[in-house]
Amino acid sequence: MSGEDVVKTTKVPQKWLTYERKADRQLEKIKSQHSNNPEIISISQGLDSREVAGKRVSNIEVAMKSDADPSVIPQSTDGISISIQTEKDESGTDSCNTGDFWPVPGGVFLDQPGGTTTQKVIVNGEQHLLTCAHTFSDQDCGETEGTAVQGDNSLGNVQGGVIDKSMDIATIPEYNSNEYADY
């Protein structure tokens, strides 16, 4: 057997694998049930804070428009938690553009002519930048705790080092840094 024929695998706990397979089935079920709902922006797989057999498990993340009724989506399905995020109905870019939003190549357009932006957030006291193409809900003016809502679960290529792939954020080492998220 040559080196090309070798298939490398990773052992995972059976209980975790069973949970993940169930999560995949439930994700497809929710997608098929709500694929034609115009109030839903995206349905994707996320990373839950819970663990099964010592490994973090998946959840289902549903992003909805600001005027949507979140009660159309259950909070869980067959034991798989569903996180529902609603976009904010405000842009805040005029008064905040020098503080909260940094112009970056390939960033996220926020209903404002004149360029693209990406979101700066504070997580655990550190400045971070959400990567391009994920933020659909901007935050209020001023630095905020936590992360902004994201439209999907893609990871992308981040300059400055990914510190948490589930949040897809990059560290900004200093306030006036010109680092950006390169997607």
Secondary structure as UniProt FT lines:
FT   HELIX           3..5
FT   HELIX           14..34
FT   TURN            35..36
FT   TURN            38..39
FT   STRAND          40..52
FT   TURN            53..54
FT   STRAND          55..64
FT   TURN            66..67
FT   HELIX           70..72
FT   STRAND          76..77
FT   TURN            78..79
FT   STRAND          80..86
FT   HELIX           93..96
FT   TURN            97..100
FT   STRAND          101..102
FT   TURN            105..106
FT   STRAND          117..123
FT   TURN            124..125
FT   STRAND          126..130
FT   TURN            132..133
FT   TURN            159..160
FT   STRAND          162..164
FT   TURN            165..168
FT   STRAND          169..171
FT   TURN            175..176
//
